[in-house]
Amino acid sequence: MRKSYYAAHVYMIVGVLSGLFYREFTKANDFTGDTQLAVMHTHLLALGMLGFLIVLALDKQFGLSGSKLFTNFFWFYNAGMVVTVGMMGVHGCLTVLGDSVPEVVPMVAGLGHILLTVGLILLFVVLGRRLKEPVGGAARAAGAPEPTQTSA
């Protein structure tokens, strides 16, 4: 669960900083049009910070992080976020500077979206498996001790 907490925290910091960068970079270049930089911070805060806070709550409730599928989700989703948001930054900076955007930028951004999708599918698979377990199964998988029986 700590990995989800740290991921949410990092996305919060990077999201706030990217909003500051957008404001200062466009102001420094006297840019007033539309740019991908305008939505980069919301993607980081919504898909990154809020997304991982939700995953953290689901993990606490259902013990998701004890499985290899959850680890795969974590890395696919984060890789997708880095690639997608990175290409938003490249596209946005090129737009602000008045340069043309090479065709490879949206192609790589599409790859980032594919990685995000794979990550989300893995999250739903691991969550679905935990929901199918008998009551107490997720708690035991998360390392909780077996319930003790008392004699009446």
Stockholm file with secondary structure:
# STOCKHOLM 1.0

chainA/1-152         MRKSYYAAHVYMIVGVLSGLFYREFTKANDFTGDTQLAVMHTHLLALGMLGFLIVLALDKQFGLSGSKLFTNFFWFYNAGMVVTVGMMGVHGCLTVLGDSVPEVVPMVAGLGHILLTVGLILLFVVLGRRLKEPVGGAARAAGAPEPTQTSA
#=GR chainA/1-152 SS CHHHHHHHHHHHHHHHHHHHHHHHHHHHTTCCSCCTHHHHHHHIIIIIIIHHHHHHHHHHHHCGGGSHHHHHHHHHHHHHHHHHHHHHHHHHHHHHHTCCCCTHHHHHHHHHHHHHHHHHHHHHHHHHHHHHSCTTHHHHHTTCCCCCCCCC
#=GC SS_cons         CHHHHHHHHHHHHHHHHHHHHHHHHHHHTTCCSCCTHHHHHHHIIIIIIIHHHHHHHHHHHHCGGGSHHHHHHHHHHHHHHHHHHHHHHHHHHHHHHTCCCCTHHHHHHHHHHHHHHHHHHHHHHHHHHHHHSCTTHHHHHTTCCCCCCCCC
//
